[in-house]
Amino acid sequence: MPFIQDIINSPVFSWIILPLLIFLARICDVTMGTIRIIFVARGKRFLAPLLGFFEVSIWLLAISQIMQQLDNVICFAAYAAGFAMGNYIGILIEEKLAMGTLILRVFVTADDACFKERLYEAGFGVTVINGQGRNGAVEILFSVIKRKDQKKAVAIIESCKSNAFYSIEEAKSVNKGIFPSSERGQLAKTKRPHVRHGK
């Protein structure tokens, strides 16, 4: 259509509309790429390839426009800015999804029973192992938690002892466990004696 062709050939399209479209396309494909990588790490066999298909499709559209506008600096800037913004948005979305499970380790002395009891009361499962540290006997508390419960668990630990030594890492896969009562239908619960050892 002549009207559409006139718009495409206009300076407004080349210097404003097209860079904006490239910027938005890059946000979409990089956001999908960021989430896809997380899905791959989580073992999402169907979601990861599906996102990959749309990610590459959008990227091809964006890069094809760049190749046709090699003399348009604004398009290059929009492409780079979209890449940066896509990474940022992808991380934000992943944090909101809060997928996966974590392994929480807390190192405490024998007189810090507050940690165990408060974690139990909040619905977390805790396994206790006796150990020996530089300054004497310690207990190592292990708990597998859902990512969405991380702030809750850390708040409990810091409410007992703000300078407590603890570490958190990703868990590739988990089979069974004890989780707060809000967790339904994802991982089966087991009774506390089956997961607690040591004292």
Residue pairs with C-beta under 8 A, 6 or more apart in sequence:
7 13
7 17
14 69
14 72
15 72
15 74
16 74
18 65
18 69
18 72
18 75
19 72
19 74
19 75
19 77
19 78
20 78
21 65
22 62
22 65
22 66
22 75
22 78
22 79
22 82
23 78
23 79
23 81
23 82
23 85
24 82
25 58
25 59
25 61
25 62
25 82
26 59
26 62
26 78
26 79
26 81
26 82
26 83
26 85
26 86
27 82
27 85
27 86
27 89
28 58
28 86
29 54
29 55
29 56
29 58
29 59
29 62
29 86
30 82
30 83
30 85
30 86
30 87
30 90
31 86
31 87
31 89
31 90
31 93
32 51
32 52
32 54
32 55
32 58
32 90
33 51
33 55
33 86
33 90
34 86
34 87
34 90
34 91
34 93
34 94
35 51
35 90
35 93
35 94
35 97
36 48
36 51
36 52
36 55
38 94
38 99
39 47
39 48
39 51
40 48
41 170
42 99
42 100
43 172
43 173
62 79
62 82
65 75
66 75
66 76
66 79
69 75
98 146
98 147
98 148
98 150
99 147
100 146
100 147
100 170
100 171
101 144
101 145
101 146
101 147
101 170
101 171
101 174
102 144
102 145
102 146
102 147
102 150
102 168
102 169
102 170
102 171
103 142
103 143
103 144
103 168
103 169
103 170
103 171
104 141
104 142
104 143
104 144
104 145
104 150
104 153
104 166
104 167
104 168
105 140
105 141
105 142
105 166
105 167
105 168
106 115
106 140
106 141
106 143
106 157
106 164
106 165
106 166
107 131
107 133
107 138
107 139
107 140
107 141
107 164
107 165
107 166
108 115
108 138
108 139
108 141
108 161
108 164
109 136
109 137
109 138
109 139
110 137
110 138
110 139
112 139
112 160
112 161
112 164
114 160
114 161
115 141
115 156
115 157
115 160
115 161
115 164
116 126
116 128
116 141
118 156
118 159
118 160
119 126
119 141
119 143
119 153
119 156
119 157
120 126
120 192
122 152
122 153
122 156
122 180
123 178
123 179
123 180
123 181
123 182
124 143
124 145
124 149
124 153
124 178
124 179
124 180
125 143
125 144
125 177
125 178
125 179
125 190
125 192
125 195
125 196
126 141
126 142
126 143
126 195
126 196
127 141
127 142
127 143
127 195
127 196
127 197
127 198
128 139
128 140
128 141
128 142
128 196
128 197
128 198
128 199
129 139
129 140
129 142
129 197
129 198
130 137
130 138
130 139
130 140
130 198
130 199
131 137
131 138
131 139
131 140
132 138
139 198
139 199
143 153
144 171
144 174
144 177
145 153
145 179
146 179
146 183
149 179
149 180
149 183
150 168
152 180
154 166
154 168
157 164
157 166
158 164
174 187
175 187
176 187
176 188
176 189
176 190
177 187
177 189
177 190
177 195
178 189
178 190
178 192
178 195
179 187
179 189
